[in-house]
Amino acid sequence: MKDVSGKVAFITGGASGMGLGMARSFAAAGMKVMIGDIELEPAQKAVDELKAKGLEAACVQVDVSSMESMQAAADKTIATFGKVHVISNNAGVAVGGYSESCSMRNWKWVMDVNLWGVIYGLQAFVPLIASHGEGGHVISTASMAGMVGLRGAGPYNATKFAVVGMMETFAADHRKDNIGASVLCPGIVATNIGHSGRNRPDEYGGAVAPSAKDNTAEMLAQGLNADVVGDLVLEAVQEDQFYIFTDPGLKHLVETRCKRIMAGYDWASNCNALDGVEQIGGLPG
Ligand SMILES: NC(=O)c1ccc[n+]([C@@H]2O[C@H](COP(=O)([O-])OP(=O)(O)OC[C@H]3O[C@@H](n4cnc5c(N)ncnc54)[C@H](O)[C@@H]3O)[C@@H](O)[C@H]2O)c1
């Protein structure tokens, strides 16, 4: 979407971190920005900041883990700005732990926000983007944890790999529809995600502070400035770039994963069980 000026963007998790970075960059480029976040106060603060610069913005409280809440946010976006062209499915929470021992409530929380939040975003907003025929763009925030398995992050990895897979399919499904697609795979970015337990609702165990031995927040503080990520995402939308990586220095991790996958094919080519077996080749779609 080369010309973003005057277009409307809805950003989940837009009150903090990379979502706020995107809100700043999109608004500075002339877009009308609707900030959606579970935390209304910082969302309103972000709107005040943008409006003070003469930019167009509004906010709505949304819980991305609820389809009803997402639909209400979509309705408010249309009521406020008339149309929507861009959705950034960005809200997310960090849950560390091993897949086999992470509490079921934490598993459910991270799946409901990081995965179902993206699904609900697509369901509520893509029909609205498709309806006006002016084209648009869908960005979903995954992670480098959607590219490679990270030790001690099984549940988080599961959500982010799912988002990458879903967006690869989304891009293929909409290649001819004038709706671009991107998946944002950040490395380490200085945001508040180390404190995401602050927003854990009661049904998942309630708000929780990071444990004393959890040094994620300190490590993140040394990461990339989230406003740089906002500019990067804007550039990707304008250039219709699908994979958005914030740290080119991490390319070797993906290369190593690809080499291990190729080695799996080499093993399959030489294994006894498949020796001489005829196969049809190809895949559905
Ligand atoms: N910071 C990093 O290093 C990093 C790296 C890779 C991926 N990510 C991903 O980036 C995205 C943005 O996170 P961030 O790092 O900017 O963190 P952040 O905590 O600064 O921002 C996340 C925002 O999402 C909001 N949020 C949380 N739960 C919500 C819900 N249920 N509904 C609506 N809003 C909700 C929070 O209130 C917050 O404003 C996340 O999807 C995260 O997984 C972050």
The ligand as an SDF file (V2000), in Angstrom:
LIG
                    3D

 44 48  0  0  0  0  0  0  0  0999 V2000
    9.5040   -6.9650   23.0430 N   0  0  0  0  0  0  0  0  0  0  0  0
   10.0570   -7.9430   22.3900 C   0  0  0  0  0  0  0  0  0  0  0  0
   11.2800   -8.1540   22.4780 O   0  0  0  0  0  0  0  0  0  0  0  0
    9.2290   -8.8290   21.5070 C   0  0  0  0  0  0  0  0  0  0  0  0
    9.9130   -9.7460   20.6960 C   0  0  0  0  0  0  0  0  0  0  0  0
    9.1700  -10.5390   19.8440 C   0  0  0  0  0  0  0  0  0  0  0  0
    7.8020  -10.3970   19.7520 C   0  0  0  0  0  0  0  0  0  0  0  0
    7.1590   -9.4980   20.5650 N   0  0  0  0  0  0  0  0  0  0  0  0
    5.7020   -9.3620   20.3920 C   0  0  0  0  0  0  0  0  0  0  0  0
    5.4150   -7.9950   20.1590 O   0  0  0  0  0  0  0  0  0  0  0  0
    4.0390   -7.7300   20.4350 C   0  0  0  0  0  0  0  0  0  0  0  0
    3.9170   -6.4060   21.1750 C   0  0  0  0  0  0  0  0  0  0  0  0
    4.4670   -6.5300   22.4630 O   0  0  0  0  0  0  0  0  0  0  0  0
    5.4650   -5.4740   23.1140 P   0  0  0  0  0  0  0  0  0  0  0  0
    6.7890   -6.1550   23.1830 O   0  0  0  0  0  0  0  0  0  0  0  0
    5.3500   -4.1740   22.4230 O   0  0  0  0  0  0  0  0  0  0  0  0
    4.8960   -5.4610   24.6040 O   0  0  0  0  0  0  0  0  0  0  0  0
    4.1270   -4.3600   25.4840 P   0  0  0  0  0  0  0  0  0  0  0  0
    3.7390   -5.0760   26.7400 O   0  0  0  0  0  0  0  0  0  0  0  0
    4.9270   -3.1180   25.6180 O   0  0  0  0  0  0  0  0  0  0  0  0
    2.8340   -4.0540   24.6200 O   0  0  0  0  0  0  0  0  0  0  0  0
    1.7980   -4.9950   24.5050 C   0  0  0  0  0  0  0  0  0  0  0  0
    0.4620   -4.2780   24.6100 C   0  0  0  0  0  0  0  0  0  0  0  0
   -0.5750   -5.2590   24.4850 O   0  0  0  0  0  0  0  0  0  0  0  0
   -1.5920   -4.9480   25.4350 C   0  0  0  0  0  0  0  0  0  0  0  0
   -2.3710   -6.1590   25.7260 N   0  0  0  0  0  0  0  0  0  0  0  0
   -2.0120   -7.2200   26.4860 C   0  0  0  0  0  0  0  0  0  0  0  0
   -3.0190   -8.1030   26.5370 N   0  0  0  0  0  0  0  0  0  0  0  0
   -4.0310   -7.6010   25.7860 C   0  0  0  0  0  0  0  0  0  0  0  0
   -5.3260   -8.0500   25.4570 C   0  0  0  0  0  0  0  0  0  0  0  0
   -5.8130   -9.2140   25.9240 N   0  0  0  0  0  0  0  0  0  0  0  0
   -6.0850   -7.2880   24.6540 N   0  0  0  0  0  0  0  0  0  0  0  0
   -5.6270   -6.1020   24.1930 C   0  0  0  0  0  0  0  0  0  0  0  0
   -4.4140   -5.6060   24.4850 N   0  0  0  0  0  0  0  0  0  0  0  0
   -3.6200   -6.3550   25.2690 C   0  0  0  0  0  0  0  0  0  0  0  0
   -0.8470   -4.4140   26.6360 C   0  0  0  0  0  0  0  0  0  0  0  0
   -1.6840   -3.6410   27.4980 O   0  0  0  0  0  0  0  0  0  0  0  0
    0.2470   -3.5960   25.9750 C   0  0  0  0  0  0  0  0  0  0  0  0
   -0.1740   -2.2590   25.7750 O   0  0  0  0  0  0  0  0  0  0  0  0
    3.5530   -8.9600   21.2060 C   0  0  0  0  0  0  0  0  0  0  0  0
    2.7610   -9.7600   20.3540 O   0  0  0  0  0  0  0  0  0  0  0  0
    4.8240   -9.6950   21.5860 C   0  0  0  0  0  0  0  0  0  0  0  0
    4.6270  -11.0730   21.7350 O   0  0  0  0  0  0  0  0  0  0  0  0
    7.8500   -8.7250   21.4520 C   0  0  0  0  0  0  0  0  0  0  0  0
  1  2  1  0
  2  3  2  0
  2  4  1  0
  4  5  1  0
  4 44  2  0
  5  6  2  0
  6  7  1  0
  7  8  2  0
  8  9  1  0
  8 44  1  0
  9 10  1  0
  9 42  1  0
 10 11  1  0
 11 12  1  0
 11 40  1  0
 12 13  1  0
 13 14  1  0
 14 15  2  0
 14 16  1  0
 14 17  1  0
 17 18  1  0
 18 19  2  0
 18 20  1  0
 18 21  1  0
 21 22  1  0
 22 23  1  0
 23 24  1  0
 23 38  1  0
 24 25  1  0
 25 26  1  0
 25 36  1  0
 26 27  1  0
 26 35  1  0
 27 28  2  0
 28 29  1  0
 29 30  1  0
 29 35  2  0
 30 31  1  0
 30 32  2  0
 32 33  1  0
 33 34  2  0
 34 35  1  0
 36 37  1  0
 36 38  1  0
 38 39  1  0
 40 41  1  0
 40 42  1  0
 42 43  1  0
M  CHG  2   8   1  16  -1
M  END
$$$$
